[in-house]
Amino acid sequence: MAKINCWEFKKCGREPGGAKVDDLGVCLAAIEQRTDGLNQGQMGGRVCWAISGTLCRGKVQGIFAAKLTSCLRCDFFHLVEDEEGNNLIETEEIFRRLDEEPTDKS
């Protein structure tokens, strides 16, 4: 069974083709290829807490340090933690992937 991604769970509308893309832009979590598959998600859809530019409480968030408190309280973050258990890809590994050169998967 496929795991739910953040934009599906939160219904933010910032995925490619989403309802709020014209107003808020496409969320980087929905297009971040370097994190595709981590925590069994599509693109950065299950590691959104480590990706800058995600939407929280109706506002686009900045860097990880600035949004950490919100993310640690987020119901989606806790869902991923619970579902992945011991297999959860930790934030340090996510950052390592984000530091790699982007690859073209087209």
Secondary structure as UniProt FT lines:
FT   HELIX           6..10
FT   TURN            16..17
FT   TURN            19..20
FT   HELIX           21..24
FT   HELIX           28..30
FT   HELIX           33..35
FT   TURN            36..37
FT   HELIX           38..40
FT   TURN            43..46
FT   HELIX           48..50
FT   TURN            52..53
FT   STRAND          55..56
FT   TURN            57..58
FT   STRAND          59..60
FT   HELIX           64..73
FT   HELIX           75..84
FT   HELIX           85..87
FT   HELIX           91..99
//
